[in-house]
Amino acid sequence: MAGPSGHVPPTPVLSGRPGVARRPWYVWVAAVLAGLLAVTGGGVGAGLLLTRTAGLSAARDTRTMPAAFVGTWTGMSGGDITGVVMTVRITDGRVGDVVGSTTYEGYCTQRLTLSAVGPQVVVHEEEPADGSDCYASDIRMSFDHSDKLTLEYSVREAAPVTLVRQD
C-alpha cells in the first residue's frame, strides 16, 4: 500500500529469506496443539477399543492349550512305528511352553511344545536326546468332542492316528 508520498515500503524480511514473512508464534502453537489432540484422541479411542475387546479375548484365549485337550490319551501309533501303543499326555500351557509328551511303547518318549492354537492345535514333537529312533515333527491335533483326539503328523506319511481319553 502506497504511503502519503506515493512510495510503497519494502516487504519486511522476517524469516531470513527475501519475500517470505515468518508465521506468527500462535500458528505454530496451534499446529502443535492440534497434533497432540489428534494423537491423544487416537490413543483414547484405541484404549477404549482394547478395553472393550479384552473381555472377548479373556473368554477365548487363542494362545493357550484348550481345556478339552488336557489329559492322557492312548491308542495305536501309525507311520514309521505302526501298531505300537502310544500314550500322549497333555497339560495346560501357552504357545512356546512344553505341554506334555508322547510315548511310543518300547521306542521313545518325546516332549511336546505348543506351537499354535486355532481350528487345530499344533504341537512340536522334539527329537529325543537319547539317540533313539524317534525324530522331531509337528503334529496337528483336533478334538471332535467325543473323547477322541486325532493326530496328523507333518513329516510322517501316515493316516491320522485316533486316540481315546484315559482320564
PyRosetta script that sets phi, psi and omega in degrees:
from pyrosetta import init, pose_from_sequence

init()
pose = pose_from_sequence("MAGPSGHVPPTPVLSGRPGVARRPWYVWVAAVLAGLLAVTGGGVGAGLLLTRTAGLSAARDTRTMPAAFVGTWTGMSGGDITGVVMTVRITDGRVGDVVGSTTYEGYCTQRLTLSAVGPQVVVHEEEPADGSDCYASDIRMSFDHSDKLTLEYSVREAAPVTLVRQD")
pose.set_psi(1, 136.2)
pose.set_omega(1, -174.9)
pose.set_phi(2, -78.1)
pose.set_psi(2, 142.8)
pose.set_omega(2, 178.5)
pose.set_phi(3, -83.6)
pose.set_psi(3, -174.5)
pose.set_omega(3, -178.0)
pose.set_phi(4, -59.8)
pose.set_psi(4, -27.1)
pose.set_omega(4, -179.0)
pose.set_phi(5, -92.2)
pose.set_psi(5, 1.9)
pose.set_omega(5, -179.4)
pose.set_phi(6, 86.2)
pose.set_psi(6, 5.7)
pose.set_omega(6, -178.9)
pose.set_phi(7, -91.5)
pose.set_psi(7, 135.3)
pose.set_omega(7, 178.6)
pose.set_phi(8, -95.6)
pose.set_psi(8, 119.3)
pose.set_omega(8, -179.4)
pose.set_phi(9, -70.2)
pose.set_psi(9, 151.0)
pose.set_omega(9, 179.7)
pose.set_phi(10, -68.6)
pose.set_psi(10, 153.3)
pose.set_omega(10, 177.4)
pose.set_phi(11, -70.5)
pose.set_psi(11, 129.3)
pose.set_omega(11, -179.1)
pose.set_phi(12, -67.0)
pose.set_psi(12, 143.5)
pose.set_omega(12, 178.1)
pose.set_phi(13, -99.8)
pose.set_psi(13, 107.0)
pose.set_omega(13, -177.6)
pose.set_phi(14, -107.6)
pose.set_psi(14, -18.8)
pose.set_omega(14, -175.6)
pose.set_phi(15, -102.1)
pose.set_psi(15, -0.5)
pose.set_omega(15, -176.9)
pose.set_phi(16, 91.0)
pose.set_psi(16, -9.7)
pose.set_omega(16, 177.8)
pose.set_phi(17, -115.8)
pose.set_psi(17, 131.3)
pose.set_omega(17, -178.5)
pose.set_phi(18, -60.7)
pose.set_psi(18, 137.5)
pose.set_omega(18, 174.2)
pose.set_phi(19, 81.3)
pose.set_psi(19, -0.2)
pose.set_omega(19, -179.6)
pose.set_phi(20, -117.6)
pose.set_psi(20, 116.5)
pose.set_omega(20, 179.9)
pose.set_phi(21, -85.7)
pose.set_psi(21, 144.2)
pose.set_omega(21, 179.4)
pose.set_phi(22, -75.3)
pose.set_psi(22, 141.1)
pose.set_omega(22, 177.9)
pose.set_phi(23, -73.1)
pose.set_psi(23, 145.7)
pose.set_omega(23, 178.6)
pose.set_phi(24, -63.6)
pose.set_psi(24, 154.2)
pose.set_omega(24, -177.0)
pose.set_phi(25, -57.9)
pose.set_psi(25, -34.7)
pose.set_omega(25, -176.4)
pose.set_phi(26, -69.6)
pose.set_psi(26, -22.2)
pose.set_omega(26, 175.2)
pose.set_phi(27, -67.4)
pose.set_psi(27, -42.6)
pose.set_omega(27, 179.0)
pose.set_phi(28, -67.1)
pose.set_psi(28, -41.0)
pose.set_omega(28, 178.9)
pose.set_phi(29, -62.4)
pose.set_psi(29, -43.0)
pose.set_omega(29, 179.7)
pose.set_phi(30, -63.5)
pose.set_psi(30, -39.2)
pose.set_omega(30, 179.3)
pose.set_phi(31, -65.4)
pose.set_psi(31, -42.3)
pose.set_omega(31, 178.8)
pose.set_phi(32, -65.3)
pose.set_psi(32, -44.4)
pose.set_omega(32, 178.6)
pose.set_phi(33, -62.8)
pose.set_psi(33, -39.6)
pose.set_omega(33, 178.1)
pose.set_phi(34, -63.2)
pose.set_psi(34, -41.3)
pose.set_omega(34, 177.8)
pose.set_phi(35, -63.5)
pose.set_psi(35, -45.0)
pose.set_omega(35, 178.2)
pose.set_phi(36, -62.8)
pose.set_psi(36, -40.3)
pose.set_omega(36, 179.3)
pose.set_phi(37, -63.6)
pose.set_psi(37, -40.7)
pose.set_omega(37, 179.2)
pose.set_phi(38, -65.3)
pose.set_psi(38, -43.4)
pose.set_omega(38, 179.8)
pose.set_phi(39, -66.2)
pose.set_psi(39, -46.2)
pose.set_omega(39, -179.6)
pose.set_phi(40, -64.5)
pose.set_psi(40, -42.5)
pose.set_omega(40, 178.9)
pose.set_phi(41, -62.4)
pose.set_psi(41, -41.3)
pose.set_omega(41, 177.6)
pose.set_phi(42, -65.7)
pose.set_psi(42, -39.7)
pose.set_omega(42, 179.1)
pose.set_phi(43, -64.7)
pose.set_psi(43, -41.4)
pose.set_omega(43, 178.6)
pose.set_phi(44, -63.9)
pose.set_psi(44, -43.5)
pose.set_omega(44, 179.0)
pose.set_phi(45, -62.0)
pose.set_psi(45, -43.4)
pose.set_omega(45, 178.6)
pose.set_phi(46, -65.3)
pose.set_psi(46, -38.7)
pose.set_omega(46, 177.9)
pose.set_phi(47, -62.2)
pose.set_psi(47, -41.7)
pose.set_omega(47, 177.6)
pose.set_phi(48, -64.3)
pose.set_psi(48, -41.0)
pose.set_omega(48, 179.4)
pose.set_phi(49, -63.6)
pose.set_psi(49, -44.6)
pose.set_omega(49, 178.6)
pose.set_phi(50, -64.1)
pose.set_psi(50, -39.9)
pose.set_omega(50, 179.5)
pose.set_phi(51, -63.9)
pose.set_psi(51, -41.6)
pose.set_omega(51, -178.0)
pose.set_phi(52, -72.1)
pose.set_psi(52, -31.6)
pose.set_omega(52, -179.2)
pose.set_phi(53, -88.9)
pose.set_psi(53, -11.4)
pose.set_omega(53, -179.3)
pose.set_phi(54, -61.0)
pose.set_psi(54, -37.5)
pose.set_omega(54, 178.9)
pose.set_phi(55, -63.9)
pose.set_psi(55, -35.7)
pose.set_omega(55, 178.9)
pose.set_phi(56, -68.2)
pose.set_psi(56, -44.6)
pose.set_omega(56, -178.1)
pose.set_phi(57, -71.1)
pose.set_psi(57, -28.9)
pose.set_omega(57, 177.0)
pose.set_phi(58, -68.5)
pose.set_psi(58, -34.0)
pose.set_omega(58, -179.8)
pose.set_phi(59, -72.6)
pose.set_psi(59, -29.6)
pose.set_omega(59, -177.2)
pose.set_phi(60, -140.3)
pose.set_psi(60, 77.7)
pose.set_omega(60, -178.4)
pose.set_phi(61, -78.4)
pose.set_psi(61, 114.0)
pose.set_omega(61, -175.1)
pose.set_phi(62, -86.6)
pose.set_psi(62, 11.8)
pose.set_omega(62, 178.7)
pose.set_phi(63, -108.1)
pose.set_psi(63, 2.2)
pose.set_omega(63, -178.6)
pose.set_phi(64, -118.5)
pose.set_psi(64, 157.3)
pose.set_omega(64, 178.3)
pose.set_phi(65, -63.4)
pose.set_psi(65, 125.8)
pose.set_omega(65, 177.4)
pose.set_phi(66, -62.0)
pose.set_psi(66, 140.6)
pose.set_omega(66, -176.8)
pose.set_phi(67, -58.1)
pose.set_psi(67, -31.5)
pose.set_omega(67, -178.6)
pose.set_phi(68, -63.7)
pose.set_psi(68, -23.5)
pose.set_omega(68, -178.4)
pose.set_phi(69, -86.3)
pose.set_psi(69, -20.7)
pose.set_omega(69, -175.3)
pose.set_phi(70, -69.2)
pose.set_psi(70, 129.4)
pose.set_omega(70, 179.2)
pose.set_phi(71, 147.3)
pose.set_psi(71, -168.5)
pose.set_omega(71, 179.2)
pose.set_phi(72, -112.6)
pose.set_psi(72, 130.5)
pose.set_omega(72, -175.4)
pose.set_phi(73, -126.2)
pose.set_psi(73, 140.2)
pose.set_omega(73, 177.7)
pose.set_phi(74, -134.9)
pose.set_psi(74, 159.6)
pose.set_omega(74, 177.8)
pose.set_phi(75, 174.0)
pose.set_psi(75, -170.1)
pose.set_omega(75, 179.3)
pose.set_phi(76, -96.7)
pose.set_psi(76, 133.6)
pose.set_omega(76, -178.2)
pose.set_phi(77, -75.8)
pose.set_psi(77, 168.6)
pose.set_omega(77, 177.1)
pose.set_phi(78, -132.8)
pose.set_psi(78, -167.6)
pose.set_omega(78, 177.9)
pose.set_phi(79, 73.0)
pose.set_psi(79, -136.7)
pose.set_omega(79, -177.7)
pose.set_phi(80, -65.9)
pose.set_psi(80, -27.4)
pose.set_omega(80, -177.6)
pose.set_phi(81, -115.6)
pose.set_psi(81, 61.4)
pose.set_omega(81, -176.4)
pose.set_phi(82, -71.0)
pose.set_psi(82, 137.7)
pose.set_omega(82, 173.6)
pose.set_phi(83, 80.6)
pose.set_psi(83, 13.6)
pose.set_omega(83, 178.4)
pose.set_phi(84, -99.4)
pose.set_psi(84, 140.2)
pose.set_omega(84, 177.0)
pose.set_phi(85, -65.7)
pose.set_psi(85, 130.9)
pose.set_omega(85, -177.5)
pose.set_phi(86, -123.5)
pose.set_psi(86, 138.1)
pose.set_omega(86, 177.3)
pose.set_phi(87, -125.0)
pose.set_psi(87, 130.1)
pose.set_omega(87, 177.0)
pose.set_phi(88, -117.2)
pose.set_psi(88, 124.4)
pose.set_omega(88, 175.9)
pose.set_phi(89, -110.2)
pose.set_psi(89, 124.5)
pose.set_omega(89, -177.4)
pose.set_phi(90, -122.6)
pose.set_psi(90, 130.7)
pose.set_omega(90, 176.7)
pose.set_phi(91, -116.2)
pose.set_psi(91, 173.3)
pose.set_omega(91, 178.3)
pose.set_phi(92, -75.3)
pose.set_psi(92, 153.7)
pose.set_omega(92, 176.5)
pose.set_phi(93, 173.6)
pose.set_psi(93, 174.2)
pose.set_omega(93, -179.8)
pose.set_phi(94, -105.7)
pose.set_psi(94, 165.7)
pose.set_omega(94, 176.6)
pose.set_phi(95, -54.8)
pose.set_psi(95, 129.7)
pose.set_omega(95, -177.8)
pose.set_phi(96, 99.9)
pose.set_psi(96, -16.1)
pose.set_omega(96, -179.9)
pose.set_phi(97, -87.0)
pose.set_psi(97, 151.7)
pose.set_omega(97, 168.2)
pose.set_phi(98, -73.1)
pose.set_psi(98, 123.3)
pose.set_omega(98, -174.3)
pose.set_phi(99, -120.2)
pose.set_psi(99, 17.5)
pose.set_omega(99, 177.3)
pose.set_phi(100, 150.7)
pose.set_psi(100, -159.5)
pose.set_omega(100, -177.4)
pose.set_phi(101, -152.9)
pose.set_psi(101, 157.9)
pose.set_omega(101, 170.0)
pose.set_phi(102, -117.9)
pose.set_psi(102, 136.5)
pose.set_omega(102, 177.2)
pose.set_phi(103, -122.3)
pose.set_psi(103, 123.7)
pose.set_omega(103, 174.7)
pose.set_phi(104, -103.4)
pose.set_psi(104, 105.3)
pose.set_omega(104, -171.4)
pose.set_phi(105, -51.9)
pose.set_psi(105, 123.3)
pose.set_omega(105, 179.0)
pose.set_phi(106, 85.8)
pose.set_psi(106, -4.0)
pose.set_omega(106, -178.5)
pose.set_phi(107, -117.4)
pose.set_psi(107, -64.6)
pose.set_omega(107, -174.9)
pose.set_phi(108, -167.6)
pose.set_psi(108, 168.5)
pose.set_omega(108, 170.0)
pose.set_phi(109, -125.6)
pose.set_psi(109, 134.0)
pose.set_omega(109, -178.2)
pose.set_phi(110, -125.7)
pose.set_psi(110, 145.1)
pose.set_omega(110, 177.6)
pose.set_phi(111, -80.3)
pose.set_psi(111, 146.7)
pose.set_omega(111, 176.6)
pose.set_phi(112, -112.4)
pose.set_psi(112, 128.0)
pose.set_omega(112, 176.3)
pose.set_phi(113, -113.0)
pose.set_psi(113, 130.1)
pose.set_omega(113, -179.7)
pose.set_phi(114, -70.3)
pose.set_psi(114, 121.3)
pose.set_omega(114, -178.7)
pose.set_phi(115, -101.0)
pose.set_psi(115, -41.3)
pose.set_omega(115, -176.0)
pose.set_phi(116, -157.3)
pose.set_psi(116, 152.3)
pose.set_omega(116, 176.4)
pose.set_phi(117, -130.9)
pose.set_psi(117, 128.0)
pose.set_omega(117, 179.9)
pose.set_phi(118, -166.3)
pose.set_psi(118, -140.7)
pose.set_omega(118, 175.3)
pose.set_phi(119, -58.9)
pose.set_psi(119, -32.9)
pose.set_omega(119, 172.2)
pose.set_phi(120, -123.5)
pose.set_psi(120, 149.3)
pose.set_omega(120, 175.4)
pose.set_phi(121, -92.2)
pose.set_psi(121, 136.0)
pose.set_omega(121, 178.6)
pose.set_phi(122, -116.7)
pose.set_psi(122, 127.6)
pose.set_omega(122, 175.0)
pose.set_phi(123, -121.7)
pose.set_psi(123, 153.7)
pose.set_omega(123, 176.2)
pose.set_phi(124, -105.6)
pose.set_psi(124, 124.0)
pose.set_omega(124, 178.4)
pose.set_phi(125, -92.0)
pose.set_psi(125, 113.2)
pose.set_omega(125, -174.9)
pose.set_phi(126, -78.1)
pose.set_psi(126, 146.3)
pose.set_omega(126, 175.4)
pose.set_phi(127, -68.6)
pose.set_psi(127, 131.9)
pose.set_omega(127, -178.5)
pose.set_phi(128, -67.4)
pose.set_psi(128, 146.7)
pose.set_omega(128, 179.9)
pose.set_phi(129, -79.2)
pose.set_psi(129, -10.5)
pose.set_omega(129, -174.6)
pose.set_phi(130, -83.9)
pose.set_psi(130, 3.1)
pose.set_omega(130, 177.7)
pose.set_phi(131, 78.3)
pose.set_psi(131, 15.0)
pose.set_omega(131, 179.2)
pose.set_phi(132, -70.1)
pose.set_psi(132, 175.3)
pose.set_omega(132, -175.3)
pose.set_phi(133, -75.9)
pose.set_psi(133, -0.1)
pose.set_omega(133, -178.9)
pose.set_phi(134, -84.9)
pose.set_psi(134, 151.5)
pose.set_omega(134, -179.2)
pose.set_phi(135, -135.8)
pose.set_psi(135, 167.5)
pose.set_omega(135, -176.0)
pose.set_phi(136, -73.1)
pose.set_psi(136, 147.7)
pose.set_omega(136, 173.2)
pose.set_phi(137, -164.3)
pose.set_psi(137, 165.1)
pose.set_omega(137, 173.0)
pose.set_phi(138, -97.5)
pose.set_psi(138, 143.1)
pose.set_omega(138, -179.8)
pose.set_phi(139, -124.0)
pose.set_psi(139, 126.3)
pose.set_omega(139, 172.3)
pose.set_phi(140, -93.1)
pose.set_psi(140, 125.7)
pose.set_omega(140, -178.6)
pose.set_phi(141, -114.9)
pose.set_psi(141, 138.3)
pose.set_omega(141, 174.2)
pose.set_phi(142, -134.0)
pose.set_psi(142, 150.0)
pose.set_omega(142, -175.9)
pose.set_phi(143, -124.6)
pose.set_psi(143, 126.2)
pose.set_omega(143, -175.9)
pose.set_phi(144, -100.3)
pose.set_psi(144, 17.0)
pose.set_omega(144, 177.5)
pose.set_phi(145, 61.7)
pose.set_psi(145, 22.7)
pose.set_omega(145, 174.2)
pose.set_phi(146, -123.0)
pose.set_psi(146, 29.2)
pose.set_omega(146, -177.9)
pose.set_phi(147, 61.2)
pose.set_psi(147, 31.8)
pose.set_omega(147, 173.5)
pose.set_phi(148, -124.7)
pose.set_psi(148, 133.7)
pose.set_omega(148, 179.9)
pose.set_phi(149, -112.7)
pose.set_psi(149, 129.4)
pose.set_omega(149, -179.6)
pose.set_phi(150, -108.3)
pose.set_psi(150, 131.5)
pose.set_omega(150, 179.1)
pose.set_phi(151, -113.6)
pose.set_psi(151, 134.7)
pose.set_omega(151, 174.1)
pose.set_phi(152, -125.7)
pose.set_psi(152, 118.3)
pose.set_omega(152, -177.3)
pose.set_phi(153, -85.6)
pose.set_psi(153, 142.1)
pose.set_omega(153, -178.5)
pose.set_phi(154, -80.5)
pose.set_psi(154, -32.5)
pose.set_omega(154, -175.3)
pose.set_phi(155, -106.3)
pose.set_psi(155, -15.6)
pose.set_omega(155, -179.7)
pose.set_phi(156, -96.3)
pose.set_psi(156, 128.3)
pose.set_omega(156, 177.9)
pose.set_phi(157, -83.7)
pose.set_psi(157, 92.4)
pose.set_omega(157, -176.7)
pose.set_phi(158, -149.2)
pose.set_psi(158, 156.3)
pose.set_omega(158, 173.6)
pose.set_phi(159, -66.9)
pose.set_psi(159, 154.7)
pose.set_omega(159, 177.4)
pose.set_phi(160, -57.0)
pose.set_psi(160, 147.0)
pose.set_omega(160, 178.9)
pose.set_phi(161, -100.8)
pose.set_psi(161, 133.6)
pose.set_omega(161, 177.8)
pose.set_phi(162, -111.0)
pose.set_psi(162, 128.3)
pose.set_omega(162, -179.6)
pose.set_phi(163, -116.9)
pose.set_psi(163, 153.3)
pose.set_omega(163, 178.1)
pose.set_phi(164, -113.0)
pose.set_psi(164, 150.2)
pose.set_omega(164, -178.8)
pose.set_phi(165, -70.1)
pose.set_psi(165, 139.2)
pose.set_omega(165, 178.0)
pose.set_phi(166, -108.5)
pose.set_psi(166, -14.7)
pose.set_omega(166, 179.0)
pose.set_phi(167, -134.0)
pose.dump_pdb("model.pdb")
